[in-house]
Amino acid sequence: NAFKRPENEIILVDDNPDLKVFHPNNTIIVPKFDGSQNDTILIKWLPEILDKCNKSNDVRNVIKNI
């Protein structure tokens, strides 16, 4: 509700799996950032997911298949 956007357009990315309970169909859980230069998980796989979401009418259809 805070975003004032339709849920089919909202992507939430978080490292806290407990927060997925609030928006399970819109939340992508990622590993906690370890602070090292070797922690590249987001740049390795997130751009492809975001591109798929951008091409979809409903991001939840993409997120549920992750």
BABA-645596 format. One record per residue: residue in three letters; z, x, y of N, C-alpha, C in turn. Coordinates in steps of 0.001 Angstrom, whole numbers, padded with zeros to 6 digits, always signed. Layout:
BEGIN
AlaZXYZXYZXY
...
END
This chain:
BEGIN
Asn+000000+000818-001210+000000+000000+000000+000000+000853+001261
Ala+000636+002013+001203+000722+002881+002368-000650+003396+002801
Phe-001576+003519+001850-002894+004051+002176-003821+002999+002771
Lys-003472+001745+002583-004278+000631+003085-005744+000761+002637
Arg-005909+001099+001367-007224+001238+000749-007189+000532-000595
Pro-008314+000117-001084-008351-000494-002413-007977+000535-003485
Glu-007277+000083-004505-006825+000997-005560-007974+001660-006304
Asn-009129+001037-006317-010267+001642-007009-010814+002870-006275
Glu-010278+003175-005087-010714+004325-004298-009638+005399-004154
Ile-008469+005192-004726-007351+006109-004503-007141+007015-005713
Ile-007057+008328-005437-006771+009329-006457-005489+010047-006043
Leu-004527+010050-006916-003277+010762-006675-003214+011944-007629
Val-002918+013115-007096-002792+014321-007900-001380+014841-007697
Asp-000639+014988-008807+000761+015416-008706+001152+016216-009933
Asp+002197+017014-009784+002703+017787-010920+003956+017163-011527
Asn+004348+016020-011019+005543+015340-011518+005116+014138-012364
Pro+005182+014255-013686+004738+013140-014537+005550+011863-014357
Asp+006759+011974-013837+007578+010778-013612+006966+009859-012562
Leu+006165+010402-011661+005571+009585-010598+004385+008757-011081
Lys+003855+009106-012231+002702+008363-012762+003057+006908-013055
Val+004323+006629-013250+004760+005267-013550+004421+004298-012401
Phe+004360+004801-011177+004100+003935-010028+002629+003544-009903
His+001736+004470-010233+000292+004204-010166-000383+004891-011353
Pro-000149+004410-012551-000633+005099-013750-002148+005217-013838
Asn-002850+004282-013263-004307+004295-013368-004987+005134-012291
Asn-004202+005613-011340-004759+006375-010230-004233+007812-010173
Thr-003350+008177-011074-002673+009457-010974-003185+010464-011993
Ile-003503+011648-011495-003872+012790-012319-002691+013742-012298
Ile-002127+014017-013471-001006+014944-013564-001554+016346-013824
Val-001109+017291-013021-001532+018682-013151-000305+019546-013451
Pro-000528+020726-014027+000606+021626-014247+001200+022081-012913
Lys+002483+022342-012925+003161+022815-011717+002565+024160-011303
Phe+002296+024315-010016+001756+025558-009483+002782+026664-009671
Asp+002343+027782-010266+003297+028864-010532+003328+029918-009433
Gly+002480+029763-008422+002511+030667-007275+001695+031932-007445
Ser+001145+032141-008616+000383+033373-008833-001088+033170-008494
Gln-001789+034275-008270-003226+034204-007996-004001+033782-009233
Asn-003387+033908-010391-004039+033527-011644-003955+032031-011920
Asp-003202+031316-011117-003070+029872-011293-004250+029197-010606
Thr-005315+028989-011369-006555+028448-010807-006954+027126-011455
Ile-006002+026462-012077-006299+025224-012805-007006+024186-011924
Leu-006563+024056-010683-007175+023039-009821-008626+023357-009491
Ile-008918+024596-009201-010301+024913-008839-011213+024992-010052
Lys-010641+025091-011240-011456+025140-012445-011911+023763-012895
Trp-011036+022760-012880-011444+021465-013434-011354+020294-012475
Leu-010619+020413-011379-010500+019271-010473-011810+018926-009745
Pro-012609+019906-009294-013852+019522-008600-014776+018635-009440
Glu-014872+018904-010725-015730+018079-011590-015197+016648-011671
Ile-013898+016519-011776-013285+015187-011835-013513+014442-010527
Leu-013306+015126-009408-013504+014485-008106-014962+014083-007902
Asp-015884+014896-008390-017298+014550-008289-017601+013282-009090
Lys-017050+013187-010286-017240+011983-011099-016634+010764-010410
Cys-015462+010946-009807-014814+009839-009085-015673+009399-007904
Asn-016247+010355-007221-017084+010059-006063-018299+009222-006462
Lys-018809+009448-007651-019997+008722-008123-019660+007385-008776
Ser-018388+007135-008979-017957+005920-009661-017585+004827-008657
Asn-017765+003596-009055-017315+002471-008229-015811+002274-008318
Asp-015217+002840-009374-013779+002681-009589-013231+003983-010177
Val-012475+004726-009390-011951+006024-009831-011066+005895-011059
Arg-010474+004738-011252-009586+004536-012406-010333+004664-013720
Asn-011633+004329-013725-012431+004480-014939-012596+005958-015305
Val-012640+006810-014333-012744+008252-014572-011390+008811-014981
Ile-010362+008445-014247-009028+008987-014466-008495+008647-015848
Lys-008775+007456-016349-008251+007070-017664-008828+007900-018789
Asn-009953+008567-018562-010591+009383-019589-010231+010862-019507
Ile-009307+011195-018662-008895+012607-018527-007913+012945-019625
END
